[in-house]
């Protein structure tokens, strides 16, 4: 698994370097979770929703790892006429059910899918990946209330807690520190767990299927924005900056990968 994640992290950086696309930091902070999901957790009836749409490159790379996107398509990321835009498009890749990017909407969509499965007595779970900054959106909390009220035990929410958002740290902008977010979520009645978002063993253990649960599960993943790119790790600049050739080579070398 570590080799897969290393390959995925290198590929994400390669895509951003070649296209000079932004939003690299958030993709690097969540790629571990996406690799674990797509290679070891998701089953045929499961559904995944990416709420933090600006991390689309991480989703594309995870789909590429399991053969749902080929090299030819992946290499068109953020190019003219591509199927793989900077935010997930709808009606282009079968595994992507919703376009996302306007933050705060994905959890509502995922909750609706989970309720539909419950009403129709369909198997499978619904996984939704959110950013910690998204929890400043009222729509997120409305979705939490909705999912608890409807006892959506088939819903699992992963939160990429990298501590940064577009204009600063989540603590500076909205006092959204990890412990505070955990207590707020628990007060709404969801099941809350925490783990190292870069430890595949912890992720695998906490994401494995649970039986008979009647309330939504929220997994707060402590992550590092820009993980794997030494020049960007834990820095706001990784939200916007583009990799230079020197930075790219340094990052790939630190991962122990070939270009």
N, C-alpha and C positions, 0 to 999 in steps of 0.2 A: 504493500500500500504506500509506503514512503516513497518508493520509486515512481509510482503513478502520480502522486501529488507533486513530486519534484518535476516530472515531465509536464504536468498540467501548468504549474507555476511558470515554468520556462516558456511554454507556448503562449500563455496570456501575455507575458512581457514581449514576446516576439511580435504578436499581433499589434500591440500598442506602439511598439517601436517602428514597425513598418508603415503604419498608417498615421502616426503622430496623433493618435486619438487620446483624449483625456480620460479621467475616471479610472486610472490604473489602480490607485490605492485601495479602493473599495472592492475591486475584483480580486486583488491579491489577499485581502483579509477573509474572503468567504470561499475561495476556491477549494480549501480543504474539505469543508462541509459538503460542497456540491460533488466533489469526487467520491466521498464516502457514500452519499445518497445514491448516486447513479451507478456505482459499481457494486454496492453491498446492501442497500436498504430497499430501494424502490422495487415494487413488484408490479405485475401486469395491470392490476386494477387500481394502483395508486396514482395520484395526481400531484404534480408539483407546480407551484405558482411563485414566480420571482417578483416580489413586491418592489425591491430596490433595483429598479430597471436599469439604472446607470451602470450596474455591474454585469451587463449582458455578456461581455466577453468571457467571463468565468462560466456562465451557463453554456455558451457555445462550446467551450473547450471540454466541459464535462460531457456534453452530448457527443462530441468528437471522440472522446476516449472510449465510449461504449459503442461506437459505430453508427450513431444516428445522423451524424454529419460527416461527410467525407472531406479529404484534404482540399479538393478543388473548391468546394463551397466555403470551407473555413478560411481559405486564403483570400476570399473576397471581402472579408470583414471590413466594414466601413468604406468600401469602395463604391463607385458609381454602379447603380442597378443591382446592388447586392441584396440577398435575402437576410443578411445579418447586419442590421443597423446598430447604432450606438445604444439603442434601447430595444428590447425584444419586440419584434413585429408580430402581428397576428395573421393567420391564414397563409403562412409561408413554411413553417416547420411544424409538423404534426404534433410534436411534443410540447409546443408552446401554445397554450390555449388562449392567453390574453396578452395584449400589448400592455406594457407597463412603463412607468417612468415618471408620471405624476405621482409623487410619493404619497403614501397613506391609503391607497386604494386596494392593494393586493390582498390584504387580510380580509376585506369585505368580500372580494371575489372568492377567495378560498373558503370562507365560511359558508357562502352560498352553495358551493360545490359539495362541501361536507354535509350540509343539510339535505341536499338533493339525494346524496347517497343514502343517508339515514332514512329518508321518507320512502325511497324506492328499494330499501333493504339490499343495497349493493355493497359488496365487499370493498376492501381497499381503504387506505388512509389518504388524507390530503395534507401535503406539506407546503408550508409557506415560509419563504425567507424574507425577513424584514431587516431594515437597518435600525440601530438604536435611535438615530435622529428622527425616524418616522414616528416615534411615539410622542412627538409634539403635535401630531395631527389628530384632531378630534375624531376623525373617521376610524382611526385605529382603535380607539377606546370604545366606540360604538360597536365595532366588530367584536371586540372582546366581550362586551355585555351580551351581544346577540349569541355568540358561540356558547357562553356559559348558560344562558337562559334555555337554549335548545339542546343542551347536554351533548355537545358535539365531541364526544370522546374519540372520534376518528380524525380529529384535527390536531396537527402538530406544527407549532410555530417556532421557527428558528430565528433568533435575533443576533445579528452580527454586531456585537458590542465592541467596535474598534475605537470608540471615544471621540470620533471626529465627524463633523458635518461641513457643509459648504462654506461657512463663515467663521469657524472656530471649533473649539472642543464642545462636546455635548454638555459638559459640566458648566462651562462659562456661559453658554447660550441659554440653557434651560435647567440647570441643576440635575441633568439626567445621568447620574452616575449609576454604576451597575447595581449597587446595593439598594439604592433608592428605587430603581426600576423594578427590582425583584419584589420589594415590599408592596409597591403600588399594584403590581399584577396580582399578587396573592390576595390583596384586599378585594379584588374583583371576582375571586373564586376559581381561578385557573390553577392548574398544577404547574409549579415553577421548579426548574432544575438549572444548574449552572455547570459549565465545564470549560476546559481549555479548547478553544475553537481550532487550534492547530495540532491537537493530539488525536490522531485517527482512532486510537483505542478507546478513548473517552467518548468520542463522537459515536462510534459504533455501538458501544454499550448503551448509551442513552437513547439512541434512535431506533434500536431494535423493537420490533412489534410488541406492544403490550395488549393483553387480552382483558376485555370486560371493563375498560375505562369509560367513564361517563362524562368526564369533564375534559376540556382541551388541555393539551400539554404545551408548555412554553419552555424552550431551551435557550437560556442566555449564554451565548458563546463569547468568552473573553478572547478578543483577537487583536492583531496589530495591523493597523492600516499600512499598506505598502509592504507587507511581509515578503521577504525574499529579495527585495531591492534595497540594498544598504543605504543608498542615497535618499530613499523615501520613507523608510520605516518609521512609523509613529509620528508622521509629520503631515500637517495640513496641505502642504504643497503637492502631495501625491494625489489630491483630489482633482487637480487641474493640469499639473505640469506634464510635459511630454519628455520621454526618455531620449537623451542624447546617445550617440554611438558609444561614447566612453562609459556612460552610466549603464547602458544595456550590456556591454561586454563585462563590466564589473559584476553585474547582477548574475548573469549566466555563469560566470566563473565561480562565484560564491556558492551557486547551487550544485556545482560539480557536473554541469551538463555541457554538451557540445552545442554550438550555435546551429 
